[in-house]
Amino acid sequence: MTTTEPITLTQYGRMAEKHWREFRPNMVAEMEAKGVLQEMLLEAEEKTAGEMHDLTMQFQKQGLTPQQAHDQAWEMVRERYLLLPEETPA
């Protein structure tokens, strides 16, 4: 997918990029070489936002306040797509 329009990332995408550059430099270098870094960051933020929304609604139905529901969802989702584990040296 090639677009001429720049991708504008949300706070999730910017957080992921900062984290990935610090803790996953090899992965970032590979993505940049393939020209897919921005696309992958956008995908990570979209998945995070979608799951955050679904889980927040689910937790609110279980009786949590909106803030509690959001915090609980964030704890569960953030490491799935954004805050990936650090690369291990080869």
VOTI-770674 format. One record per residue: x, y, z of N, C-alpha, C, O in turn; residue number from 0; residue in one letter. Coordinates in nm, 4 decimals, decimal comma. Layout:
N
+----------+----------+----------+----------+----------+----------+----------+----------+----------+----------+----------+----------+-----+-----+
|       nX |       nY |       nZ |      caX |      caY |      caZ |       cX |       cY |       cZ |       oX |       oY |       oZ |   n | res |
+----------+----------+----------+----------+----------+----------+----------+----------+----------+----------+----------+----------+-----+-----+
|        X |        Y |        Z |        X |        Y |        Z |        X |        Y |        Z |        X |        Y |        Z | NUM |   a |
...
+----------+----------+----------+----------+----------+----------+----------+----------+----------+----------+----------+----------+-----+-----+
***
This chain:
90
+----------+----------+----------+----------+----------+----------+----------+----------+----------+----------+----------+----------+-----+-----+
|       nX |       nY |       nZ |      caX |      caY |      caZ |       cX |       cY |       cZ |       oX |       oY |       oZ |   n | res |
+----------+----------+----------+----------+----------+----------+----------+----------+----------+----------+----------+----------+-----+-----+
|   0,0843 |  -0,1188 |   0,0000 |   0,0000 |   0,0000 |   0,0000 |   0,0886 |   0,1248 |   0,0000 |   0,1631 |   0,1487 |   0,0950 |   0 |   m |
|   0,0800 |   0,2019 |  -0,1042 |   0,1566 |   0,3256 |  -0,1087 |   0,0586 |   0,4414 |  -0,1193 |  -0,0333 |   0,4407 |  -0,2012 |   1 |   t |
|   0,0809 |   0,5402 |  -0,0345 |  -0,0034 |   0,6590 |  -0,0396 |   0,0869 |   0,7801 |  -0,0462 |   0,2017 |   0,7763 |  -0,0019 |   2 |   t |
|   0,0338 |   0,8877 |  -0,1020 |   0,1101 |   1,0110 |  -0,1067 |   0,0784 |   1,0976 |   0,0142 |   0,1513 |   1,1921 |   0,0443 |   3 |   t |
|  -0,0298 |   1,0655 |   0,0830 |  -0,0673 |   1,1420 |   0,2010 |   0,0109 |   1,0917 |   0,3225 |   0,0206 |   0,9709 |   0,3443 |   4 |   e |
|   0,0667 |   1,1839 |   0,4017 |   0,1356 |   1,1394 |   0,5235 |   0,0339 |   1,0839 |   0,6236 |  -0,0795 |   1,1309 |   0,6323 |   5 |   p |
|   0,0771 |   0,9849 |   0,6972 |  -0,0086 |   0,9248 |   0,7988 |   0,0078 |   1,0042 |   0,9276 |   0,1197 |   1,0282 |   0,9730 |   6 |   i |
|  -0,1032 |   1,0443 |   0,9853 |  -0,0980 |   1,1154 |   1,1125 |  -0,1319 |   1,0165 |   1,2232 |  -0,2418 |   0,9611 |   1,2268 |   7 |   t |
|  -0,0378 |   0,9951 |   1,3123 |  -0,0559 |   0,8996 |   1,4201 |  -0,1199 |   0,9659 |   1,5415 |  -0,1001 |   1,0849 |   1,5662 |   8 |   l |
|  -0,1953 |   0,8891 |   1,6154 |  -0,2517 |   0,9352 |   1,7414 |  -0,1488 |   0,9141 |   1,8512 |  -0,0360 |   0,8725 |   1,8246 |   9 |   t |
|  -0,1878 |   0,9426 |   1,9737 |  -0,0966 |   0,9215 |   2,0873 |  -0,0508 |   0,7768 |   2,0945 |   0,0633 |   0,7515 |   2,1332 |  10 |   q |
|  -0,1350 |   0,6817 |   2,0589 |  -0,0958 |   0,5411 |   2,0626 |   0,0159 |   0,5136 |   1,9628 |   0,1152 |   0,4492 |   1,9967 |  11 |   y |
|   0,0003 |   0,5613 |   1,8419 |   0,1018 |   0,5392 |   1,7395 |   0,2338 |   0,6055 |   1,7740 |   0,3404 |   0,5478 |   1,7524 |  12 |   g |
|   0,2270 |   0,7270 |   1,8276 |   0,3496 |   0,7972 |   1,8666 |   0,4178 |   0,7252 |   1,9832 |   0,5405 |   0,7162 |   1,9880 |  13 |   r |
|   0,3384 |   0,6747 |   2,0759 |   0,3932 |   0,6000 |   2,1891 |   0,4614 |   0,4729 |   2,1387 |   0,5716 |   0,4394 |   2,1821 |  14 |   m |
|   0,3956 |   0,4031 |   2,0475 |   0,4519 |   0,2803 |   1,9919 |   0,5831 |   0,3098 |   1,9207 |   0,6815 |   0,2381 |   1,9389 |  15 |   a |
|   0,5848 |   0,4160 |   1,8391 |   0,7078 |   0,4459 |   1,7653 |   0,8232 |   0,4762 |   1,8604 |   0,9340 |   0,4265 |   1,8403 |  16 |   e |
|   0,7996 |   0,5553 |   1,9614 |   0,9042 |   0,5888 |   2,0583 |   0,9545 |   0,4614 |   2,1274 |   1,0750 |   0,4405 |   2,1414 |  17 |   k |
|   0,8605 |   0,3771 |   2,1702 |   0,8965 |   0,2530 |   2,2394 |   0,9715 |   0,1588 |   2,1451 |   1,0754 |   0,1035 |   2,1811 |  18 |   h |
|   0,9183 |   0,1411 |   2,0250 |   0,9817 |   0,0501 |   1,9298 |   1,1235 |   0,0959 |   1,8965 |   1,2152 |   0,0139 |   1,8904 |  19 |   w |
|   1,1423 |   0,2269 |   1,8748 |   1,2757 |   0,2771 |   1,8391 |   1,3751 |   0,2521 |   1,9527 |   1,4925 |   0,2248 |   1,9279 |  20 |   r |
|   1,3284 |   0,2615 |   2,0755 |   1,4175 |   0,2408 |   2,1890 |   1,4425 |   0,0926 |   2,2167 |   1,5563 |   0,0519 |   2,2401 |  21 |   e |
|   1,3362 |   0,0123 |   2,2141 |   1,3476 |  -0,1275 |   2,2581 |   1,3459 |  -0,2306 |   2,1456 |   1,3792 |  -0,3469 |   2,1687 |  22 |   f |
|   1,3078 |  -0,1905 |   2,0243 |   1,3031 |  -0,2830 |   1,9094 |   1,3713 |  -0,2216 |   1,7872 |   1,3119 |  -0,2177 |   1,6794 |  23 |   r |
|   1,4947 |  -0,1736 |   1,8022 |   1,5590 |  -0,1027 |   1,6901 |   1,5770 |  -0,1885 |   1,5654 |   1,5675 |  -0,1373 |   1,4538 |  24 |   p |
|   1,6025 |  -0,3162 |   1,5822 |   1,6193 |  -0,4029 |   1,4645 |   1,4882 |  -0,4176 |   1,3887 |   1,4863 |  -0,4138 |   1,2657 |  25 |   n |
|   1,3788 |  -0,4344 |   1,4620 |   1,2469 |  -0,4458 |   1,4002 |   1,2140 |  -0,3164 |   1,3243 |   1,1646 |  -0,3205 |   1,2116 |  26 |   m |
|   1,2422 |  -0,2015 |   1,3877 |   1,2156 |  -0,0722 |   1,3237 |   1,2994 |  -0,0579 |   1,1972 |   1,2491 |  -0,0135 |   1,0941 |  27 |   v |
|   1,4266 |  -0,0952 |   1,2045 |   1,5148 |  -0,0849 |   1,0875 |   1,4620 |  -0,1706 |   0,9723 |   1,4639 |  -0,1280 |   0,8568 |  28 |   a |
|   1,4153 |  -0,2905 |   1,0037 |   1,3591 |  -0,3777 |   0,8995 |   1,2342 |  -0,3161 |   0,8384 |   1,2169 |  -0,3167 |   0,7166 |  29 |   e |
|   1,1472 |  -0,2627 |   0,9241 |   1,0240 |  -0,2012 |   0,8740 |   1,0548 |  -0,0788 |   0,7884 |   0,9920 |  -0,0579 |   0,6846 |  30 |   m |
|   1,1512 |   0,0017 |   0,8317 |   1,1889 |   0,1199 |   0,7538 |   1,2479 |   0,0786 |   0,6199 |   1,2196 |   0,1414 |   0,5179 |  31 |   e |
|   1,3294 |  -0,0258 |   0,6188 |   1,3900 |  -0,0739 |   0,4940 |   1,2824 |  -0,1200 |   0,3956 |   1,2966 |  -0,1032 |   0,2745 |  32 |   a |
|   1,1755 |  -0,1777 |   0,4485 |   1,0655 |  -0,2254 |   0,3644 |   0,9642 |  -0,1142 |   0,3361 |   0,8744 |  -0,1310 |   0,2535 |  33 |   k |
|   0,9790 |  -0,0013 |   0,4044 |   0,8871 |   0,1098 |   0,3835 |   0,7506 |   0,0899 |   0,4468 |   0,6515 |   0,1460 |   0,4000 |  34 |   g |
|   0,7445 |   0,0094 |   0,5544 |   0,6148 |  -0,0211 |   0,6147 |   0,6022 |   0,0256 |   0,7595 |   0,5033 |  -0,0072 |   0,8249 |  35 |   v |
|   0,6987 |   0,1007 |   0,8115 |   0,6933 |   0,1400 |   0,9522 |   0,5657 |   0,2176 |   0,9852 |   0,4954 |   0,1837 |   1,0804 |  36 |   l |
|   0,5358 |   0,3209 |   0,9074 |   0,4175 |   0,4024 |   0,9371 |   0,2896 |   0,3188 |   0,9285 |   0,1987 |   0,3337 |   1,0102 |  37 |   q |
|   0,2843 |   0,2322 |   0,8301 |   0,1685 |   0,1453 |   0,8134 |   0,1511 |   0,0522 |   0,9347 |   0,0394 |   0,0314 |   0,9822 |  38 |   e |
|   0,2613 |  -0,0025 |   0,9834 |   0,2555 |  -0,0932 |   1,0983 |   0,2189 |  -0,0173 |   1,2265 |   0,1469 |  -0,0696 |   1,3116 |  39 |   m |
|   0,2685 |   0,1053 |   1,2397 |   0,2313 |   0,1869 |   1,3562 |   0,0823 |   0,2188 |   1,3527 |   0,0147 |   0,2142 |   1,4555 |  40 |   l |
|   0,0318 |   0,2510 |   1,2351 |  -0,1105 |   0,2811 |   1,2205 |  -0,1942 |   0,1579 |   1,2550 |  -0,2964 |   0,1686 |   1,3228 |  41 |   l |
|  -0,1510 |   0,0425 |   1,2087 |  -0,2221 |  -0,0818 |   1,2391 |  -0,2206 |  -0,1090 |   1,3899 |  -0,3221 |  -0,1494 |   1,4466 |  42 |   e |
|  -0,1071 |  -0,0871 |   1,4540 |  -0,0961 |  -0,1095 |   1,5985 |  -0,1896 |  -0,0164 |   1,6749 |  -0,2547 |  -0,0586 |   1,7705 |  43 |   a |
|  -0,1966 |   0,1094 |   1,6336 |  -0,2833 |   0,2018 |   1,7065 |  -0,4304 |   0,1711 |   1,6805 |  -0,5127 |   0,1853 |   1,7709 |  44 |   e |
|  -0,4650 |   0,1291 |   1,5586 |  -0,6046 |   0,0945 |   1,5290 |  -0,6493 |  -0,0268 |   1,6099 |  -0,7592 |  -0,0282 |   1,6653 |  45 |   e |
|  -0,5639 |  -0,1284 |   1,6163 |  -0,5980 |  -0,2481 |   1,6953 |  -0,6101 |  -0,2130 |   1,8429 |  -0,7009 |  -0,2603 |   1,9113 |  46 |   k |
|  -0,5183 |  -0,1297 |   1,8920 |  -0,5221 |  -0,0893 |   2,0319 |  -0,6505 |  -0,0137 |   2,0615 |  -0,7197 |  -0,0445 |   2,1586 |  47 |   t |
|  -0,6829 |   0,0848 |   1,9790 |  -0,8030 |   0,1656 |   2,0012 |  -0,9286 |   0,0790 |   1,9966 |  -1,0186 |   0,0955 |   2,0789 |  48 |   a |
|  -0,9346 |  -0,0121 |   1,9017 |  -1,0519 |  -0,0992 |   1,8903 |  -1,0690 |  -0,1887 |   2,0119 |  -1,1785 |  -0,1994 |   2,0672 |  49 |   g |
|  -0,9608 |  -0,2527 |   2,0531 |  -0,9699 |  -0,3411 |   2,1694 |  -0,9941 |  -0,2623 |   2,2973 |  -1,0662 |  -0,3081 |   2,3859 |  50 |   e |
|  -0,9339 |  -0,1436 |   2,3073 |  -0,9575 |  -0,0582 |   2,4245 |  -1,1063 |  -0,0253 |   2,4357 |  -1,1649 |  -0,0334 |   2,5437 |  51 |   m |
|  -1,1656 |   0,0113 |   2,3239 |  -1,3079 |   0,0470 |   2,3243 |  -1,3928 |  -0,0724 |   2,3671 |  -1,4785 |  -0,0609 |   2,4547 |  52 |   h |
|  -1,3680 |  -0,1866 |   2,3043 |  -1,4480 |  -0,3063 |   2,3349 |  -1,4347 |  -0,3469 |   2,4816 |  -1,5344 |  -0,3747 |   2,5483 |  53 |   d |
|  -1,3123 |  -0,3499 |   2,5306 |  -1,2903 |  -0,3900 |   2,6700 |  -1,3465 |  -0,2875 |   2,7678 |  -1,4021 |  -0,3247 |   2,8711 |  54 |   l |
|  -1,3326 |  -0,1596 |   2,7366 |  -1,3859 |  -0,0556 |   2,8246 |  -1,5368 |  -0,0709 |   2,8377 |  -1,5910 |  -0,0632 |   2,9480 |  55 |   t |
|  -1,6044 |  -0,0925 |   2,7260 |  -1,7506 |  -0,1125 |   2,7302 |  -1,7852 |  -0,2370 |   2,8119 |  -1,8781 |  -0,2350 |   2,8928 |  56 |   m |
|  -1,7113 |  -0,3433 |   2,7907 |  -1,7353 |  -0,4688 |   2,8628 |  -1,7181 |  -0,4485 |   3,0132 |  -1,8004 |  -0,4948 |   3,0922 |  57 |   q |
|  -1,6120 |  -0,3800 |   3,0526 |  -1,5864 |  -0,3580 |   3,1948 |  -1,6899 |  -0,2652 |   3,2572 |  -1,7260 |  -0,2822 |   3,3736 |  58 |   f |
|  -1,7374 |  -0,1680 |   3,1815 |  -1,8411 |  -0,0793 |   3,2345 |  -1,9701 |  -0,1575 |   3,2585 |  -2,0408 |  -0,1331 |   3,3563 |  59 |   q |
|  -2,0001 |  -0,2509 |   3,1695 |  -2,1193 |  -0,3348 |   3,1884 |  -2,1055 |  -0,4215 |   3,3133 |  -2,2052 |  -0,4619 |   3,3731 |  60 |   k |
|  -1,9810 |  -0,4496 |   3,3520 |  -1,9558 |  -0,5295 |   3,4723 |  -1,9574 |  -0,4439 |   3,5986 |  -1,9395 |  -0,4953 |   3,7090 |  61 |   q |
|  -1,9792 |  -0,3125 |   3,5822 |  -1,9947 |  -0,2268 |   3,6988 |  -1,8789 |  -0,1340 |   3,7305 |  -1,8847 |  -0,0601 |   3,8287 |  62 |   g |
|  -1,7737 |  -0,1362 |   3,6493 |  -1,6628 |  -0,0444 |   3,6741 |  -1,6998 |   0,0960 |   3,6271 |  -1,7830 |   0,1126 |   3,5379 |  63 |   l |
|  -1,6375 |   0,1965 |   3,6875 |  -1,6563 |   0,3333 |   3,6403 |  -1,5871 |   0,3462 |   3,5049 |  -1,5028 |   0,2634 |   3,4703 |  64 |   t |
|  -1,6219 |   0,4491 |   3,4281 |  -1,5527 |   0,4667 |   3,2989 |  -1,4010 |   0,4735 |   3,3145 |  -1,3286 |   0,4161 |   3,2331 |  65 |   p |
|  -1,3517 |   0,5422 |   3,4167 |  -1,2059 |   0,5523 |   3,4359 |  -1,1455 |   0,4171 |   3,4734 |  -1,0407 |   0,3791 |   3,4211 |  66 |   q |
|  -1,2108 |   0,3453 |   3,5630 |  -1,1615 |   0,2122 |   3,6016 |  -1,1611 |   0,1190 |   3,4808 |  -1,0663 |   0,0435 |   3,4595 |  67 |   q |
|  -1,2681 |   0,1254 |   3,4024 |  -1,2790 |   0,0404 |   3,2843 |  -1,1680 |   0,0719 |   3,1847 |  -1,1059 |  -0,0186 |   3,1289 |  68 |   a |
|  -1,1437 |   0,2008 |   3,1629 |  -1,0373 |   0,2422 |   3,0709 |  -0,9019 |   0,1945 |   3,1206 |  -0,8228 |   0,1398 |   3,0437 |  69 |   h |
|  -0,8747 |   0,2152 |   3,2494 |  -0,7453 |   0,1755 |   3,3053 |  -0,7238 |   0,0254 |   3,2960 |  -0,6143 |  -0,0201 |   3,2630 |  70 |   d |
|  -0,8271 |  -0,0508 |   3,3247 |  -0,8177 |  -0,1971 |   3,3177 |  -0,7915 |  -0,2421 |   3,1735 |  -0,7088 |  -0,3299 |   3,1490 |  71 |   q |
|  -0,8624 |  -0,1812 |   3,0794 |  -0,8438 |  -0,2155 |   2,9379 |  -0,7017 |  -0,1812 |   2,8932 |  -0,6382 |  -0,2591 |   2,8221 |  72 |   a |
|  -0,6517 |  -0,0646 |   2,9349 |  -0,5172 |  -0,0215 |   2,8986 |  -0,4130 |  -0,1207 |   2,9497 |  -0,3198 |  -0,1564 |   2,8777 |  73 |   w |
|  -0,4295 |  -0,1648 |   3,0741 |  -0,3362 |  -0,2635 |   3,1313 |  -0,3311 |  -0,3902 |   3,0463 |  -0,2250 |  -0,4504 |   3,0302 |  74 |   e |
|  -0,4449 |  -0,4301 |   2,9925 |  -0,4529 |  -0,5549 |   2,9169 |  -0,4019 |  -0,5415 |   2,7731 |  -0,3455 |  -0,6363 |   2,7183 |  75 |   m |
|  -0,4214 |  -0,4254 |   2,7125 |  -0,3976 |  -0,4117 |   2,5689 |  -0,2628 |  -0,3513 |   2,5339 |  -0,2075 |  -0,3839 |   2,4289 |  76 |   v |
|  -0,2086 |  -0,2657 |   2,6166 |  -0,0917 |  -0,1858 |   2,5775 |   0,0288 |  -0,2673 |   2,5329 |   0,1005 |  -0,2258 |   2,4419 |  77 |   r |
|   0,0524 |  -0,3817 |   2,5946 |   0,1696 |  -0,4610 |   2,5578 |   0,1427 |  -0,5542 |   2,4401 |   0,2345 |  -0,6193 |   2,3900 |  78 |   e |
|   0,0191 |  -0,5609 |   2,3965 |  -0,0154 |  -0,6473 |   2,2833 |   0,0344 |  -0,5894 |   2,1511 |   0,0821 |  -0,6627 |   2,0645 |  79 |   r |
|   0,0228 |  -0,4564 |   2,1362 |   0,0570 |  -0,3934 |   2,0083 |   0,1555 |  -0,2780 |   2,0205 |   0,2338 |  -0,2544 |   1,9285 |  80 |   y |
|   0,1534 |  -0,2061 |   2,1315 |   0,2334 |  -0,0838 |   2,1431 |   0,3653 |  -0,1050 |   2,2154 |   0,4722 |  -0,0792 |   2,1601 |  81 |   l |
|   0,3576 |  -0,1516 |   2,3382 |   0,4762 |  -0,1629 |   2,4229 |   0,5305 |  -0,3052 |   2,4159 |   0,5220 |  -0,3825 |   2,5113 |  82 |   l |
|   0,5860 |  -0,3365 |   2,3005 |   0,6369 |  -0,4717 |   2,2759 |   0,7588 |  -0,4995 |   2,3615 |   0,8309 |  -0,4068 |   2,3985 |  83 |   l |
|   0,7832 |  -0,6275 |   2,3940 |   0,9010 |  -0,6609 |   2,4747 |   1,0304 |  -0,6224 |   2,4052 |   1,0369 |  -0,6162 |   2,2824 |  84 |   p |
|   1,1318 |  -0,5970 |   2,4836 |   1,2621 |  -0,5581 |   2,4310 |   1,3220 |  -0,6706 |   2,3480 |   1,3061 |  -0,7886 |   2,3794 |  85 |   e |
|   1,3907 |  -0,6319 |   2,2417 |   1,4598 |  -0,7317 |   2,1598 |   1,5694 |  -0,7982 |   2,2425 |   1,6315 |  -0,7350 |   2,3279 |  86 |   e |
|   1,5914 |  -0,9233 |   2,2164 |   1,7016 |  -0,9916 |   2,2840 |   1,8208 |  -0,9913 |   2,1891 |   1,8051 |  -1,0124 |   2,0689 |  87 |   t |
|   1,9375 |  -0,9679 |   2,2422 |   2,0578 |  -0,9669 |   2,1554 |   2,0759 |  -1,1027 |   2,0875 |   2,0546 |  -1,2077 |   2,1480 |  88 |   p |
|   2,1148 |  -1,0978 |   1,9635 |   2,1314 |  -1,2231 |   1,8869 |   2,2526 |  -1,3015 |   1,9343 |   2,2813 |  -1,4088 |   1,8813 |  89 |   a |
+----------+----------+----------+----------+----------+----------+----------+----------+----------+----------+----------+----------+-----+-----+
***
